[in-house]
Amino acid sequence: MDTQPISPPTPSNDESLKKYIRTFAGDMEIVKKGGIPDLKPLEATPRPLPTPVEKSAPPPPVEPVSEPPKPQEPPQTKSPASILRPPKPPLSRMPEEEPAPLETYTNDFLQRVKDTHASTATVLAAEEDAGTPEKVQKAPSHGSVLPITAGVLLLLFGGLGVYIAYTHYAAKMRPVTLAPSISAPIFVDEEEKISGETPGALLEAITQSITHPPAQNAVRLLYTDLATTTGNSVFSALQFPAPGILLRNINAAQSMAGIVNIGGMATPFFILSVTSYSDTFAGMLSWEATMPGDLSTLFPPYPPTAPTTMATTTALATTTQRTKTKGATSTPSTLLPLASFHDEVVSNHDVRIYRDAAGQSVLMYGYWNKTTLVIARDPAAFTEILRRLATSHTQ
């Protein structure tokens, strides 16, 4: 009996076995030579069985060692539930799926050759070309230009509409600058703006306005920018040396200065809204000593006239050749009254009038009510102003 092991194959045997191994390089070599590779699966060749080896004699049996007997377990009693339990159904086995055949490059290559009936070189060239496809540039579509243009135009018109709406909104929300309000306590026929940075310039502007008087029985309102913006009346802007108790009680909101034309004579006047009757009246009384001189620019005295004399002369004469008799008697001239303020009543209102030596009214003042003081030239102008005050308060 041969107990020597089988010797491994020699290197020459390895080289002879390589030709039975199928490779891609080998298939390409057969194709290039014009042949078709053998696609049949390789069959395993049976190897020769080794020579049987005689078995040696078996070793003597080993006597088993006796083990002590195990204690017997008491018989287990089955419960009724286990006896009545039905037998479990047998587990069903899922059918095993057969594995799908493997897809190899050789099968794909041969199928390609059979389907296209092309040569091997053509198929290889097509495979190389398919490996690196070139990017195809799409030509610009003219159909997309119109929607883009329409969208741009819509954006432009929309922006223009928003801008126009914003400008209109900003114009409406712009702060409104109100013009200075010119208020008057009476109805006036005309309005005239006078200007002057100093009290003397304002007095000159008022005298110039008197030179072109308003219409007959008409009233003109005089105002300044300073009086409308700062709340000061024209009377306060003239800065007369009046007592402080008078100036402090003048309310500029309802005061005014103007010119009235009565009987063809244009004269200035003032309507002063006062807060205290007693204080302002006391101030006017204390101002009477210098008031005619302080207001002489606006209320000048009348030109002087020849004094009126009352005299009687009696002359008796007799003429003779020898004697001459003459007799005469005369009465002296009467003295005129001095200019001063007098208490009088005009249109059922108590007033104070300053009359000159000829008895003419140069200046007068009086109250229409407890809060309205009027300064005028004469009773005619004072009466017209009171009439307009009464009319404006009844409307």
Number of C-alpha atoms within 10 A of each C-alpha: 8 9 9 6 6 7 6 7 8 8 9 8 10 10 10 9 10 10 10 9 8 14 12 10 9 13 17 16 14 14 15 12 9 11 11 13 15 10 11 6 7 10 6 6 6 6 6 6 6 8 9 9 9 9 7 6 6 6 6 6 6 6 6 6 6 6 6 6 6 6 6 6 6 6 6 6 6 8 8 8 8 8 9 8 8 8 7 6 6 6 6 6 6 6 6 6 6 6 6 6 6 7 8 8 10 15 11 11 14 14 12 14 14 11 8 9 10 11 12 17 11 11 16 12 10 11 12 11 11 10 8 8 8 8 6 6 6 6 6 8 7 7 8 9 10 9 10 11 10 11 10 11 12 12 11 11 11 11 12 12 11 10 12 11 12 12 11 11 11 11 10 10 9 9 8 7 6 6 8 11 8 16 15 18 17 21 16 15 13 14 14 13 12 18 17 16 9 12 16 13 14 18 18 17 16 22 15 12 20 20 9 9 18 20 15 13 15 17 27 22 21 22 21 18 15 15 19 18 12 10 13 18 22 23 19 17 16 15 12 13 12 17 15 10 15 21 17 14 18 23 18 21 17 16 23 24 19 23 25 30 21 18 10 12 13 23 20 22 26 19 25 24 22 22 16 16 18 11 14 22 19 13 18 19 13 14 16 16 12 12 17 20 12 15 14 13 14 18 19 13 16 12 5 9 8 6 12 11 11 10 11 11 10 10 10 9 11 10 9 8 6 5 7 9 10 10 10 10 9 10 10 9 11 11 10 12 11 11 15 16 20 12 11 14 13 17 14 9 13 14 22 21 25 23 20 19 17 16 13 14 20 21 25 24 23 21 19 21 11 13 16 21 20 21 22 25 23 21 19 15 23 22 16 17 23 18 14 16 17 12 12 13 9 7 5
